[in-house]
């Protein structure tokens, strides 16, 4: 009976099993040879080499909206050249702890980014050549040359954080000295006066925080637009905010930065005049005491009139803007109507 049960079971006769094992071994051996010589790719791959973003080997520079991520974001800024992102902040003090993937710069401008990546586009609408810098990407630290009307696009990781600025008056290439926007010793930012775009992605509750900062003065007009989001863009595509549009800074003589006899930017009050009052030191230190309306002259308005959406001093918290989701960004150097 035992033999009868085996004969009528699902197992094949012994001689058939032997040939089945031989055939299976032959197929496995052939597959191993083919894979070894890259002739065949197993199911689940496309047979192509995948290129991933370069990992940043240096510490991520702090972003000016320093994110000590608490539910109510309120970054503050200091006039140093080394900012940091935040949600409830004291400005320019921290770097996000998440690892930062360097962007892979496309050879031509694009309008989309791969899943899990973000797109940043930088446009030069000024009448001068600008070397655009995007930290933690291939466009760093020297920058990419943009003639008037030119643009560039980079894709970055969803947890990217960094700064964008323009270098001007460079000697033939940005490898040498530029009149404005030269890197600090650690290249976390640029020497004043330099207008900065500052970003912290995925900072809190799926939101990014970003701003234009003139805390370190201004060398170029700049505004930022957002897309690929349900968040309403607070700045129009032409650079207007709450009815006031982007213009060149009307810089007082005492605050003008010059190079080769030419005005190249507008210094922040601390750099121009020094002292505890304008530098928010001593009795003027801190959010409660650093109050420009109490200064002998409120020089922050020099920058606010030119860019009403921008940080004009260290604690100008209303200038921090949020964007929900995997937002795309467009940074424009220029003025409304340029």
C-alpha positions, 0 to 999 in steps of 0.5 A: 500500500505504501508503494501504491500511495507513492505511485499515485502521489504528485511526485514524478517517477525516479528517472523523471526526477533525475532528468529534471535535476540535470536540466535545472542544474544546466539552466543555473550554470548557464545563468551564472555564466551569462551574469558573470559576462554581463550578457543577461540581467536578472529580472528586476533590473534594467541592466544599466548603471545607476548614477546617484548624487554625490555625497557631500564630503564637507559639513553642510553650511548653516542656512540662514533660517536656522531650524531648531524645528519647533511647531511655530517657525520663527527664524532670526538672523545675525549679521555674520557671514555664517547663517543657519536655518530654523523654525523657532530660531536664533539666526545662523547658528545650526546646520541640519543634522541630516546628511546632505546629498550633493546635487547633480547638475544637468547639462541643460536647464530642465523643468522637472526633477526625478522622484525624491529630488527637487529642482532649483532654477537660477535666472540672471535678469541683470545687465551684468554677468553673474557667477551663481553659487548654489552650495552643496551642489556642483555649482559650488564653490566657484559658481556658474557663469550666467550672462544676462538672460541666462539660467541654470538648473540643479536638482538636489535631495529632498533634505537639501539645505544651503544658500544661493548667491551671485558673484560679480566683477570676477576677473575672467573666471570665478576661480580668482577674485570677484568684486562681490560674493567671494567666499569666506574662509570656509565658504559657508557664505560670502563676504559682505555685502552679498545678497543671500537666498537661504533654504532649509528643506523638509524642516518641520511637518513636511515644510521648507523654510526659505528667505532672501537675506540682506542682513549681510548687505546687498550686491544684487537684487534677488527674489524667490518664487515657488512651484510644484506645491499647493502653497500660494507663492507670496511673491509674484513672478515679476518680483512684487510682494504686497504691492511693492516690487523689487528695485535696486537698493538706494544706498546711502553714501556711507554704506556704499561698497566700492571696487576699482572706483565703482559702487558694487554693493551696499554694506549692512549698517554694522559693517558701515558704522560699527558700534553696539547699536548697529551691530546689536551688541551689548545693551542692544543685543538680542531680539528684545533690544535689537530694535532698528526703530530705536536706532539713531537712523533706521538703516534697515529701511534701505533694504526693505524698500528695495526688497520688502520680502527680505530679511533686513536685520537679524531679527526680521522674522516676518521674512521667513517663508514656508513652502509645503511639500516637495517644492521647486524654487526659482531664484531670480537676480534682477529687478521688477521689469528688468 
